[in-house]
Each structure stands twice: as C-alpha cells, then as structure tokens.
Amino acid sequence: MIRKSIPNFLTCCNLVCGCFGIVACLENWTTPAAYFVWAAAVFDFFDGFAARWLKVNSPIGKELDSLADVISFGVLPAMVMYKMIQPVASGTWVPYVAFMIAAFASLRLAIFNVDETQSDSFKGLNTPSNTLFITSLPLVFAPGSWVRHEMVLVLITIIFSLLMVSHFRFFAFKFKSYRWEDNRLRFTFLLACVLLLIAFQLAALPLIILMYVAASLVGGALKMKM
C-alpha cells in the first residue's frame, strides 16, 4: 500500500540529502552541505511523524531510519569536519580525527535501537543535534577565526563524539500533552530558540545547540538532586 510506503519514502529522502551533502563536501562546498543537513533533519522528523500518524510503524522502517541517519548524521558531519581541519592541520593524520564523528554516531544509533529507556529523553546527545552544530560552524565562522583553529576543531570532535555515547540525559521534543506544566523546559527552550534566531540569524545555530546541551545537563543534574 502507498500509505505504508510514505514513511520509508521520507526516510530515503533523508538519506539522499545526506549523499548530496557528502558530494558538496567533496566539491569543497561546505555551505550547501549545511543546507542538505537541514533538509535531512526535516525528513528525519517527518518520517517518524508520518509513521505514527498513519499507524504504519515497522521493523524495516526503524532499521532504514538508522541506516539513513548514519549517512546524513554520521558520515556527512564527519566530512564537514574533515574539510575544516584539513587546511589548518599540522600533520597529515590530523584531519582523519574527524571520522570519530561517523564512528560514534553509528554507535549512538545502534545503542538507541536496542535501548528501551529512551522514549521520553535521549541517553547521549542525539545525532541530528550534533550534526547541526558541526555543519553550522563553517556558516558562522570564517577561515582564520579562532574556532577554525586545528586544536579547537579536534577538541570539538572529541567532546561531541563522546557526548553522543555518554550516559547524560538530553530532553526530547516528544509532547505527550501540550500543557505548560508538563513541557516547561521544552516551551522555554523553543521560545529562546526563536529569540536567538531573530537576533542572530544563522549565528544562532551553534548557540542553540550549546544551549540545548547545557539545559539538558543542568536539568539532569537538578533531577538527580531532587
């Protein structure tokens, strides 16, 4: 049935966007690569939404979603980071550190598939958030800026790779209801995102992801004390 194929079609669109983004990286077009990431993230959101709305969840769809995410949110951000490190690397091996992102993203997705405790929140930084942060860097910071320094990029690679497989809890945008009392953190975060985008436009993207990481870590620490 066509209805059953819609979520998988959207997932394949996610994968194809990832492939186009990788081609853009190979052609040294890091800005278009970011646009393909945004498109992939939209398709990644709507494939799950369509599956739930149409009530056509399937094991094949779940596996296909992870395979597509490995490309769009694993290999593609690793390629973007590789292309950023390459011009400033002090050694020929240094740019290859970027592929930690692909390896840890794949591990993170595999863990998510077998972990039944991630229905309301994520254990470890989710791969789309990591990808949005990585691919926003060449949009916001020009070559020669302090963020585009070799050691800064390597540290970002290591820290965000480890965050993806960490045991820290990150809140998810899965609304069981739309009451303020149940979604105070989510609504506050979304409002802050809108204000940041209005004030800083594209420059707000890395700030939003850093704010998401900080809010999740602080929120998790407060829950542990309560």
C-alpha positions in Angstrom: 0.0 0.0 0.0 1.1 3.6 -0.7 0.2 4.6 2.8 2.8 2.1 4.3 5.5 3.4 1.9 5.2 7.1 2.8 7.4 7.0 6.0 10.1 4.9 4.2 10.0 7.3 1.2 10.6 10.2 3.6 13.5 8.3 5.2 15.0 7.7 1.8 14.8 11.4 1.1 16.8 11.9 4.3 19.4 9.5 3.1 19.6 11.1 -0.4 20.0 14.6 1.2 22.9 13.1 3.2 24.5 11.8 0.0 24.1 15.2 -1.8 25.7 16.8 1.3 28.7 14.5 1.1 29.1 15.3 -2.6 29.0 19.0 -1.7 31.8 18.4 0.8 33.9 16.6 -1.8 33.5 19.7 -4.1 34.5 21.9 -1.1 31.0 23.4 -0.9 30.6 23.3 2.9 27.8 25.9 2.9 25.4 23.8 0.7 26.3 20.8 2.8 24.7 22.5 5.8 21.6 23.2 3.8 21.3 19.5 2.9 21.7 18.6 6.6 18.7 20.9 7.4 16.7 19.1 4.7 17.7 15.7 6.0 16.7 16.8 9.5 13.2 17.8 8.3 12.7 14.5 6.5 14.0 12.7 9.6 11.4 14.4 11.7 8.5 13.8 9.3 9.2 10.2 8.6 8.6 9.3 12.3 5.7 11.7 12.5 4.1 10.1 9.4 4.7 6.6 10.7 2.9 7.4 14.0 0.1 9.4 12.3 -0.6 6.7 9.7 0.0 3.9 12.2 2.4 2.1 9.9 5.4 1.6 12.2 7.5 -1.4 11.1 10.8 -3.0 12.0 12.1 -2.3 8.4 11.3 1.4 8.8 13.2 1.5 12.1 16.3 -0.1 10.6 16.1 2.0 7.4 15.8 5.2 9.6 19.1 4.3 11.4 20.9 3.5 8.1 19.8 6.8 6.6 20.9 8.6 9.8 24.4 7.0 9.6 24.8 8.8 6.3 23.2 12.1 7.0 24.1 12.5 10.7 27.3 10.4 10.8 29.3 10.4 7.6 28.2 13.9 6.4 29.2 15.8 9.6 32.5 13.9 9.7 33.2 15.0 6.1 32.4 18.6 7.0 34.7 18.5 10.0 37.4 16.8 7.9 37.2 19.6 5.3 37.5 22.2 8.1 40.5 20.6 9.8 42.4 19.8 6.6 43.6 23.3 5.7 44.8 24.0 9.2 46.2 20.6 10.2 49.8 20.4 11.4 50.1 16.8 10.4 48.7 14.6 7.6 46.9 12.3 10.0 45.1 15.1 12.0 42.1 15.6 9.6 41.2 11.9 10.0 40.3 12.5 13.6 37.1 13.9 12.2 35.9 10.4 11.4 35.4 9.8 15.1 32.1 11.6 14.5 30.9 8.9 12.0 32.1 6.1 14.2 30.5 7.4 17.4 27.3 8.5 15.6 26.9 4.9 14.3 27.4 3.5 17.8 25.0 6.0 19.2 22.3 5.0 16.7 22.9 1.3 17.4 22.5 1.9 21.1 19.3 3.8 20.5 17.8 0.9 18.6 18.2 -1.6 21.4 17.7 0.8 24.4 14.1 0.8 25.6 14.7 3.6 28.1 14.9 6.4 25.5 11.2 7.0 24.9 10.9 10.4 26.7 14.5 11.5 26.6 17.8 10.6 24.9 20.7 8.9 26.6 23.6 10.7 24.9 23.5 13.6 22.5 21.2 12.8 19.6 22.9 12.7 16.1 20.9 15.4 14.4 21.8 18.0 17.2 25.5 17.0 16.8 25.3 17.3 13.1 23.5 20.7 13.1 26.3 22.0 15.4 29.1 20.7 13.3 27.7 21.9 10.0 26.8 25.3 11.3 30.5 26.1 12.1 31.6 26.9 8.5 28.5 29.0 8.0 29.2 31.2 11.1 33.0 31.2 11.5 35.1 32.2 8.5 38.5 30.6 7.9 41.1 32.1 10.2 38.7 32.6 13.1 39.6 31.1 16.5 37.0 28.3 16.1 38.6 27.2 12.8 41.9 26.5 14.7 43.2 23.0 14.5 43.1 22.2 18.2 39.7 23.8 18.7 38.2 21.6 15.9 39.9 18.5 17.2 38.5 19.2 20.7 35.1 19.8 19.4 35.3 16.5 17.5 36.4 14.6 20.6 33.9 16.2 23.0 30.8 15.9 20.8 31.7 12.3 19.8 31.9 11.4 23.5 28.7 13.2 24.3 26.8 11.1 21.7 27.7 7.9 23.6 27.6 9.3 27.1 25.0 8.4 29.8 23.9 12.0 30.1 20.2 12.6 29.6 19.1 15.0 26.9 15.4 16.1 26.7 13.5 15.1 23.6 10.8 17.1 21.8 8.1 14.4 22.2 5.0 16.0 23.5 2.6 13.7 25.3 0.5 16.8 26.1 0.8 20.5 25.4 0.3 21.7 29.0 2.8 24.2 30.3 3.3 22.2 33.5 4.4 19.1 31.5 6.6 20.9 29.0 8.0 23.9 30.8 11.6 23.1 29.7 10.6 22.4 26.1 8.5 25.5 25.7 11.1 27.7 27.3 13.8 26.3 25.1 11.7 26.8 21.9 11.0 30.4 22.8 14.7 31.0 23.5 15.5 29.5 20.1 13.1 31.8 18.3 14.5 34.9 20.0 18.1 33.8 19.2 17.3 33.2 15.6 15.6 36.6 15.3 18.6 38.3 17.0 21.5 36.4 15.4 20.1 34.6 12.4 22.5 31.8 11.3 25.0 32.7 14.0 22.4 31.4 16.5 22.6 27.8 15.3 25.7 26.8 17.3 24.5 28.8 20.3 21.1 26.9 20.2 22.8 23.5 20.2 25.2 24.6 23.0 22.2 25.9 24.9 20.4 22.5 24.4 23.4 20.6 25.7 23.7 23.0 28.8 20.0 22.9 29.5 19.9 19.1 29.4 23.0 18.7 31.6 21.7 21.2 34.2 18.2 19.7 34.1 19.6 16.2 34.6 21.8 17.3 37.5 18.8 19.1 39.2 16.6 15.9 38.8 19.3 13.8 40.5 19.4 16.2 43.5 15.6 16.1 43.9 
